[in-house]
């Protein structure tokens, strides 16, 4: 079961270009944005972004670090920096009508990019290494796969 309270999206750099999708519904309809979606109940955010990327673009990617977090009273969104694993980017033909690979500089100049994606990409252009890396902390009370920590 998905929810609207916890969401994820990700910056995936493939040979200097960022992967975007053209959304087909809601406030972002016809606009481009970095892929993402809602976290399912019992799912770690890093697993959710991996799943969403595959579902929306056919690309296998893994969370390397946390680039940003957006908080609103009704929702939070984690923006991951992702590592490309495999797959050729293709539209899912449902949630998006197109996938695009654009340099960050090209993307922020477009009129059809969402405001949040533009803000994220402007920060990425300024300092793409300013992230919280996945830590290797081992919990005494939790099993591997039940938790993750970034920045420690």
N, C-alpha and C positions, 0 to 999 in steps of 0.2 A: 504494500500500500504506500503510495506516494503522499506527500504533504506539501503544503505551500509555505511552510515556515522555514524550512532548511533547504537551501539550494546551493549548487556548485556550478562553476564554469571554469574554462581553462585556456591558457595561452599555449598553443602548440606551434613551435617554430620548426618548420621543415625547410632546411637549406636556406635560411634567411627570410622565409616568408611565413606569415601567420595564417592559420586555417580559420576561415569564417564560413558561416552558413547564412543563407537568405531565408528569413523566417516567413511562415505562411499564415500565421494567425495572431490574434491579440494586438496589443499596442505596438509591437515590433513588426507587424505584418509588412512585407515587402522591404524591410530594412535588413542590413547585414549586422551580425553580431558574433562574438566568440561563442562556440557551442557550450551547452550545459543543460541543467535541468534540476529536478527535485530529488532529494535524498529519500529513498524508501525507508520504511520503518525497519530498524535493526541493521541498517547498512552504514558502513563507514563512509564519510564524505569522499575519501580518495577512491573508494570502490565505485561510488556513484558517478564521479566524473569520468572514470574509465568506462563504465557502462554507457553513459550518455554519449560519449564520443563515438563509441563503436556503433550504437544504435543510430545516431544521426549522420555519421560520415563513413562508416565502415573502416575506420582507422583504429588500430590498437595503440594506446598511449597509456603511460603511467605517471602518476603524480610524483614530481621530484621535490617540489617545495611549495610553500604558500606565498603567493605574491601580494595579495591584498585580501581584506575582509570588509564587506559592506554590511553595516547594521542599520536596520530600520525597526521601529517598534513591533511590526508584525512579521518580520522576516530577517534572516541573515543569509549572506551569500559569501562563500569562500571562493576566491579566485586562485586557482592552482597554476603553477608553471609545470608543464608536462614534458615528458620525454617521449619522442616518437619511437614506436616499436616496429610496426608493420602496417601494411594496407594502403590501398590507393583511395584517396578521398573521392567519395561519391555521395550525392544527395540521397536522403532516405525517401524522397518523393512524397512525404507526408508532412512532417513538421517543418521541413525546409524544401525549397525548390531548386537550390543551387549551392554548391560549395565553391569557395574562392580561396586562392592563396595569394596574399598581398603582403608587401613589405609593410612594417608598422607605419612608415612615413606615408605610403600611398593610402593606407586605410584611414588615417586620421583626417586626410584632406577630402574624403568623400562626403557627399551630402546624405547618402543613404545608410550611414553607420549609426547605430544607437548611441545615445549620449554616454551611457555607462561604458560601452566598449571603447569609445573615443577616449574617455578619461583613463581607463586602464592602459590603453596603448600609449597615451602621452606619458604616463608614469613609466611604462616599459622602455620607451625611447630614452627617457631621462636617466634611468638606472635599472637595467634589466637584472642586475645581480642582487638587488636589494630584496632578498627573500628570506623566509624561515625554512631552512633545510629540514628534511625528515631526520629526526633524532634516533639514537639507538638505545634509549632508555628502556629498561626491562622492568615491568611491574612485578611486584611480589604477589599481589592479590589477583591480577588479571592474566588471562591466557593470551598468548600471541594471537593476533587477528581480532581481538576484542577492543583494542585501543590503538591509537597512534599518537605520537607527540611530535610537533614541529618546533624547531627553534631551541631545543634542549639537547 
